Amino acid sequence: VALDPSAGVGLDSSGGIVLERGTGKHVASLWGQFKPEELADTAVHLAKEYFRAQIAFERLNHGEAVRVRLMLGKKPYLNVFHDRDGRPGWINTLPSRTLALDHFEQAVRLGHFTSDDVWLLREMKDFIVTETAGGRERADHVRGKHDDLLLATTIGWSVISRSEEHTSELQSL
């Protein structure tokens, strides 16, 4: 279960996706105006429905409130993704975001990832590369559109791809 949290108010929505580990199959989506605590609770419910699945969330901004609710709430959920630095949550820096988006784009292009979710497909269509004021390129949603499901999917794909790479490395030893 991968999450792109928001404040749950205004124009920015929260997105969530459930991907099957091993196949990358898209099995469920979550999108809407969820406050971080509500998103965490809903993610736990989803994770339990899918065999106590691991939960990965973007750790920036509202992700901290998701982390607190998941790990320090009344009923802590312990199957939380920890990034390479050992801390809970998916690191979203410009390099990690760019790499994850490139990796996901390749998976879509090669047919490793497919989805019938019309909302996710719309977000993918409305995600473009633009030039920033400093002359750098940045992949982002078209103004007035959303990228919450797409970013949640990118986080999820990044997490399960790392797990598969790690599993392959272990199997070759």
C-alpha positions, 0 to 999 in steps of 0.5 A, spaced: 500 500 500 503 506 497 501 513 499 501 520 497 499 524 503 496 531 503 493 535 508 486 533 506 483 540 504 483 544 498 485 542 491 490 537 493 488 530 494 491 524 497 492 518 493 493 511 495 495 504 491 495 497 492 500 493 488 501 486 488 508 484 490 511 480 485 507 481 479 506 489 480 499 488 479 494 494 480 489 491 485 486 497 488 486 505 489 484 510 494 483 517 492 480 523 495 480 528 501 483 524 507 486 528 512 493 524 514 490 521 520 484 518 516 489 516 510 493 512 515 487 509 518 484 507 511 491 504 509 491 500 515 484 497 513 486 496 506 493 493 508 489 488 513 485 486 507 491 484 503 494 480 507 497 485 512 501 488 506 507 493 507 505 500 507 509 505 504 508 513 504 512 519 502 515 522 508 515 529 506 510 534 509 504 530 511 507 524 511 510 525 518 503 525 520 501 519 517 508 516 520 506 518 527 499 515 526 501 508 523 507 507 528 505 511 534 498 511 534 493 507 539 494 500 535 501 501 531 502 498 524 509 495 524 509 493 517 511 500 514 516 501 509 523 503 511 527 507 506 535 506 504 537 510 510 533 506 515 527 511 517 520 510 515 517 512 509 519 513 502 524 519 501 522 524 496 528 528 493 529 531 486 534 525 485 529 519 488 523 522 485 526 523 478 529 516 478 522 513 481 518 516 475 523 514 470 523 507 472 516 507 473 515 510 466 520 504 463 515 499 466 509 502 463 512 503 456 515 495 457 508 493 459 510 491 466 505 495 469 498 496 466 492 499 470 484 499 468 483 505 473 481 511 469 483 516 474 490 513 474 490 513 467 488 520 466 493 523 471 498 519 467 496 523 461 496 529 464 503 528 467 508 532 463 515 535 463 516 542 463 522 547 464 523 551 471 525 558 472 532 556 472 532 552 466 531 545 469 526 540 467 521 537 472 516 532 471 509 535 474 502 535 473 498 539 468 496 546 472 489 544 475 490 537 474 492 531 479 498 527 480 496 523 487 495 516 484 500 517 479 505 519 485 503 513 490 503 508 484 510 511 483 512 510 490 509 503 490 513 501 484 519 503 487 518 499 493 516 493 490 522 493 485 527 494 490 524 488 494 524 484 487 532 486 486 533 485 493 530 478 492 534 476 486 540 478 489 539 474 495 537 468 490 544 469 486 548 468 493 
